[in-house]
């Protein structure tokens, strides 16, 4: 799966995170996003945090902040765990509101493969991983040419 295919087929959570002036307001938006009915219903998803404006990369630019996957529902993945600082406030201030795009997969194996494909495609386009993904080849367990 390529990034283009992902974004053509994905769904998004109904809320966005747009507040950067106050940590409390930011936290409330994050909680609202991941406690929504939709976030509590979907599981086995590959996903991306996406901001409104593109972020400069080593090669080109992209609005993708993070690519990940989870077997559990989104509400369990991101709430009540204190990961709401996952997207720093300056990212929102500089690059605009953040949305959450996801695609439901049929199997755990398909989930792993989709995440790997998206990270590989991102790397091929930008010569690095998204800003909030672990940098380095350990994120894949292999060098890019072995992917």
Backbone torsions as a table, in degrees:
resi	resn	phi	psi	omega
1	UNK	NA	134.0	177.1
2	UNK	-96.8	166.5	176.3
3	UNK	-60.5	-39.8	178.7
4	UNK	-60.7	-45.0	178.3
5	UNK	-63.6	-41.2	178.4
6	UNK	-58.3	-50.8	-175.8
7	UNK	-71.2	-22.4	174.5
8	UNK	-73.9	-27.3	-173.5
9	UNK	-108.4	-12.2	-169.8
10	UNK	-75.4	163.1	170.4
11	UNK	-109.9	167.1	176.1
12	UNK	-131.1	150.1	172.9
13	UNK	-68.8	150.7	-172.5
14	UNK	-68.3	-25.7	-176.1
15	UNK	-98.8	162.6	172.9
16	UNK	-125.7	159.5	174.9
17	UNK	-103.6	114.5	-173.3
18	UNK	-125.8	-12.1	-174.6
19	UNK	-89.6	128.1	176.9
20	UNK	-125.3	-7.2	-177.4
21	UNK	-74.0	-26.0	-174.9
22	UNK	-140.8	130.4	178.2
23	UNK	-61.6	-36.5	-179.1
24	UNK	-65.7	-45.1	178.7
25	UNK	-66.0	-38.8	176.3
26	UNK	-60.3	-46.8	-179.6
27	UNK	-60.3	-42.9	179.0
28	UNK	-60.1	-42.2	178.6
29	UNK	-66.0	-40.1	178.7
30	UNK	-62.8	-46.8	179.0
31	UNK	-61.5	-43.6	179.3
32	UNK	-59.2	-41.8	-179.6
33	UNK	-62.5	-46.9	-172.3
34	UNK	-93.0	-0.6	171.1
35	UNK	-108.2	7.9	177.7
36	UNK	-64.8	157.9	179.4
37	UNK	-58.8	-41.2	179.8
38	UNK	-62.5	-43.7	-179.5
39	UNK	-65.6	-28.9	-180.0
40	UNK	-82.8	-13.7	-177.0
41	UNK	-94.7	-34.6	-172.8
42	UNK	-90.6	141.0	176.6
43	UNK	-142.5	174.3	-175.6
44	UNK	52.4	64.0	-177.9
45	UNK	-124.3	147.1	165.3
46	UNK	-100.2	140.5	-171.3
47	UNK	-145.7	167.9	176.4
48	UNK	-144.6	135.9	166.2
49	UNK	-85.0	129.3	-173.5
50	UNK	-130.9	131.2	176.4
51	UNK	-99.2	166.9	-174.2
52	UNK	-67.8	-42.2	-177.2
53	UNK	-105.8	155.2	178.4
54	UNK	-73.5	146.5	176.9
55	UNK	-106.4	130.8	177.9
56	UNK	-59.6	138.6	178.2
57	UNK	-122.7	175.7	178.8
58	UNK	-54.2	-43.0	177.2
59	UNK	-127.8	113.7	179.0
60	UNK	79.2	-151.2	-179.6
61	UNK	-151.5	161.5	-177.5
62	UNK	-157.3	151.6	176.1
63	UNK	-98.8	7.0	179.5
64	UNK	-84.5	126.5	179.6
65	UNK	-95.4	-38.0	-175.2
66	UNK	-155.6	141.5	173.0
67	UNK	-119.6	132.9	-179.6
68	UNK	-152.8	-174.0	177.8
69	UNK	-150.1	157.0	173.9
70	UNK	-152.4	143.3	174.4
71	UNK	-84.5	-30.4	-177.9
72	UNK	-83.1	173.6	179.3
73	UNK	-69.6	155.5	-176.5
74	UNK	-60.9	-38.1	179.0
75	UNK	-60.1	-39.0	178.2
76	UNK	-74.3	-33.2	-178.2
77	UNK	-66.4	-41.5	-173.8
78	UNK	-114.3	3.4	177.5
79	UNK	-151.6	133.8	14.0
80	UNK	-94.4	15.6	-179.8
81	UNK	-60.8	142.4	-177.0
82	UNK	-80.2	56.9	179.9
83	UNK	-103.9	16.7	-177.0
84	UNK	-69.4	-7.3	173.4
85	UNK	-88.4	9.5	-177.5
86	UNK	-54.2	-40.8	178.0
87	UNK	-109.5	108.6	-176.6
88	UNK	-63.6	150.1	-179.3
89	UNK	-57.3	-38.7	178.9
90	UNK	-60.7	-29.7	177.3
91	UNK	-62.0	-44.9	179.8
92	UNK	-67.6	-40.9	179.9
93	UNK	-61.0	-42.5	-175.9
94	UNK	-85.1	-35.7	-170.1
95	UNK	-119.0	7.3	172.1
96	UNK	89.4	178.5	-177.3
97	UNK	-54.7	150.9	-178.4
98	UNK	-111.0	131.7	175.2
99	UNK	-115.7	171.5	-175.7
100	UNK	-125.8	112.6	179.5
101	UNK	-103.5	141.3	-179.3
102	UNK	-148.6	159.4	177.9
103	UNK	-137.9	124.1	-179.8
104	UNK	-76.5	134.2	179.2
105	UNK	-110.5	156.3	-176.7
106	UNK	-76.9	-39.4	-174.1
107	UNK	-131.9	163.6	176.8
108	UNK	-64.1	-38.0	178.7
109	UNK	-63.9	-42.4	177.6
110	UNK	-63.4	-35.5	178.4
111	UNK	-63.0	-49.5	178.7
112	UNK	-61.7	-43.5	-178.9
113	UNK	-64.9	-40.8	-179.9
114	UNK	-64.2	-44.2	178.7
115	UNK	-61.8	-45.2	179.9
116	UNK	-61.0	-43.5	178.5
117	UNK	-62.1	-42.8	-179.6
118	UNK	-65.9	-42.9	177.5
119	UNK	-64.2	-39.9	178.9
120	UNK	-64.6	-45.0	179.5
121	UNK	-62.7	-43.2	177.7
122	UNK	-59.5	-46.8	-179.4
123	UNK	-60.7	-42.8	179.4
124	UNK	-64.5	-33.2	179.4
125	UNK	-78.5	-34.6	-169.3
126	UNK	-122.9	-1.3	-179.9
127	UNK	61.9	21.3	176.4
128	UNK	-165.8	168.9	177.0
129	UNK	-85.9	166.9	175.4
130	UNK	-56.3	154.0	-172.7
131	UNK	-54.9	-35.6	-177.2
132	UNK	-96.5	-0.9	173.3
133	UNK	-81.9	152.2	176.7
134	UNK	-58.1	126.8	179.6
135	UNK	-84.1	143.0	-179.9
136	UNK	111.3	164.5	-173.4
137	UNK	-77.0	-13.4	178.1
138	UNK	-62.2	-23.3	179.1
139	UNK	-61.7	-27.4	-179.8
140	UNK	-105.8	-20.0	-174.5
141	UNK	79.6	12.3	-179.6
142	UNK	-158.6	158.4	173.7
143	UNK	-71.3	152.1	-177.3
144	UNK	-52.2	-37.4	-178.5
145	UNK	-72.0	-11.8	177.3
146	UNK	-93.9	-4.7	-179.4
147	UNK	-78.2	NA	NA
